[in-house]
Amino acid sequence: MASESTCQVTVMVSYAPRQVAQVNLNLSQPCIVLQALQQSGLLTRFPEFDHQHTVVGIWGRKVALNQMLRDRDRVEIYRPLVVDPKVARRERFVRQGARRAGLFVKKRPAAKAGY
């Protein structure tokens, strides 16, 4: 009598800033990311995340929907970026000005330039 092996998986989604939904699942092996997404119910709870176009990852690394899952994996559903990080950094630099931004803003008294 062979027992079927299972794996514990956590599926998470941050549907708004500082708002996280998490579902813990026990899935039978072998299982893939798409199965975990479907069984979690998060895709039906948050219809703005379409599993065809949504980017997913395991422990912070982007993976495909057919990626095999291992025990204690954390599947993350990523929101699309509202602002490109490079553009946001440029705009922040323009607002702050050159004297208040950069690596060497805080200078010690009587220190050489760049220290």
Stockholm file with secondary structure:
# STOCKHOLM 1.0

chainA/1-115         MASESTCQVTVMVSYAPRQVAQVNLNLSQPCIVLQALQQSGLLTRFPEFDHQHTVVGIWGRKVALNQMLRDRDRVEIYRPLVVDPKVARRERFVRQGARRAGLFVKKRPAAKAGY
#=GR chainA/1-115 SS CCCCCEEEEEEEEEEETTEEEEEEEEEESSCBHHHHHHHHCHHHHCTTSCTTTCEEEETTEEECTTCBCCTTEEEEEECCCSSCHHHHHHHHHHHHCGGGCSTTCSCCTTCCTTC
#=GC SS_cons         CCCCCEEEEEEEEEEETTEEEEEEEEEESSCBHHHHHHHHCHHHHCTTSCTTTCEEEETTEEECTTCBCCTTEEEEEECCCSSCHHHHHHHHHHHHCGGGCSTTCSCCTTCCTTC
//
